Amino acid sequence: MSVPSLQVGQAAEFSKTVTESDVVLYAGITGDFNPAHVDEVQASTSRFGGRIAHGLLSAGFISACMGTRLPGPGTIYLSQSLKFTRPVRIGDTVTARVEVLEWNEGKRRARLATTCRNQRNEVVIEGEALVMVPDEEAGASR
């Protein structure tokens, strides 16, 4: 099956509720045991008034969206800019959205707007990604 061409304006979303396990496992995988993420007592004295999820945990939902939805399986990151605008807390549902801003079919490259919003529709991350999209001969499906 061939990979169809992308179109400017095409978009997809991926949502996940952040759990205690997600934060603990992310800390263990990455080694990031910052008290802001794992120590409620210390985090309660911070500007956020409690624990927050790792920023890159939420940014990972952008990767999930790109690799499973749009452009889809086989997509490879080339670059990503991120601006963290609000904290994500355990129990928040984060929706990552990617939208095609530019598509170069000859080079199989796409520039994507990337955002994450919480369940209150507040932007928690915004940025852009440049990705390599599998070529038609790769046979990746969407």
C-alpha positions in Angstrom: 0.0 0.0 0.0 1.4 3.4 -0.9 1.6 6.4 1.4 -0.7 9.1 0.2 0.6 12.7 -0.2 0.0 15.0 2.7 -2.0 18.2 2.3 -1.4 21.5 4.0 -4.0 21.9 6.8 -4.3 18.1 7.3 -4.3 17.5 11.1 -4.6 14.6 13.6 -4.8 14.3 17.4 -3.8 11.9 20.2 -5.1 12.1 23.8 -3.9 10.5 27.0 -4.6 11.1 30.7 -1.4 11.5 32.7 -1.2 9.0 35.6 0.9 8.7 38.7 2.5 5.6 37.0 3.4 7.6 33.9 5.3 10.1 35.9 7.1 7.5 38.1 8.0 5.3 35.1 9.2 8.4 33.1 11.4 9.4 36.0 12.8 5.9 36.2 13.4 5.6 32.4 15.1 9.0 32.1 16.7 9.4 35.5 14.9 12.7 36.0 13.9 12.6 39.7 13.4 16.3 40.0 11.4 16.9 43.2 8.9 19.0 41.1 7.8 15.7 39.6 8.3 13.1 42.3 8.2 14.7 45.8 4.8 16.1 46.8 6.1 17.6 50.0 8.9 19.6 48.3 6.8 20.3 45.2 4.0 21.8 47.4 6.3 24.7 48.3 7.0 25.4 44.6 5.3 28.1 42.4 3.0 25.3 41.1 1.8 24.3 44.5 2.3 20.6 43.9 3.8 18.0 41.6 3.8 18.5 37.9 4.5 16.0 35.1 7.7 16.1 33.1 7.4 18.5 30.2 8.9 16.0 27.8 6.4 13.3 28.9 3.7 15.5 27.4 5.9 16.3 24.4 6.1 12.5 23.8 2.4 12.6 23.0 3.3 14.7 20.0 5.6 11.9 18.9 2.9 9.4 19.4 0.5 11.4 17.3 3.0 11.7 14.4 4.1 8.0 14.5 0.6 6.5 14.7 -1.7 9.1 13.2 -0.2 11.8 10.9 2.0 11.5 9.0 1.9 7.9 10.4 4.0 4.8 10.9 7.6 5.2 9.7 7.7 8.9 10.4 11.1 10.1 11.6 11.8 13.2 13.7 14.4 15.6 12.2 13.8 18.5 14.6 11.3 19.8 17.1 10.9 23.2 18.9 8.9 23.3 22.1 7.5 26.1 24.3 6.1 25.0 27.6 3.3 27.4 28.5 1.5 25.7 31.4 2.2 22.8 33.8 0.6 19.4 33.3 -0.5 17.7 36.5 -1.3 14.1 37.3 -4.9 13.5 36.2 -4.8 16.0 33.3 -5.8 14.7 29.9 -3.4 16.0 27.3 -4.4 16.2 23.6 -1.5 16.5 21.2 -2.3 17.9 17.8 -0.2 18.0 14.6 -1.1 20.0 11.6 0.7 20.1 8.2 2.2 23.5 7.5 4.4 22.6 4.6 4.8 19.5 2.5 7.7 18.7 0.2 6.7 15.6 -1.6 10.0 15.4 -3.6 12.1 15.3 -0.4 9.3 13.5 1.7 9.6 16.2 4.4 6.8 17.9 6.3 6.8 20.9 8.6 4.2 20.5 11.3 2.6 22.8 13.9 2.6 20.9 17.1 0.5 21.7 20.2 -0.7 20.0 23.4 -3.8 21.2 25.2 -5.2 20.1 28.6 -8.8 19.1 29.3 -9.6 22.8 29.8 -8.5 23.5 26.2 -5.5 25.4 27.6 -2.3 25.2 25.5 0.4 23.5 27.6 3.0 23.1 24.7 3.4 24.7 21.4 6.0 24.3 18.7 7.0 23.0 15.3 8.4 19.8 14.0 10.2 18.8 10.8 9.8 15.2 9.9 10.8 12.7 7.3 7.8 10.8 5.9 8.3 7.2 4.5 8.4 7.1 0.8 5.7 5.4 -1.3 7.9 2.3 -1.8 8.2 1.8 1.9 4.6 0.5 2.0 3.8 2.1 5.4 0.1 2.2 6.1 -1.9 4.9 7.8 
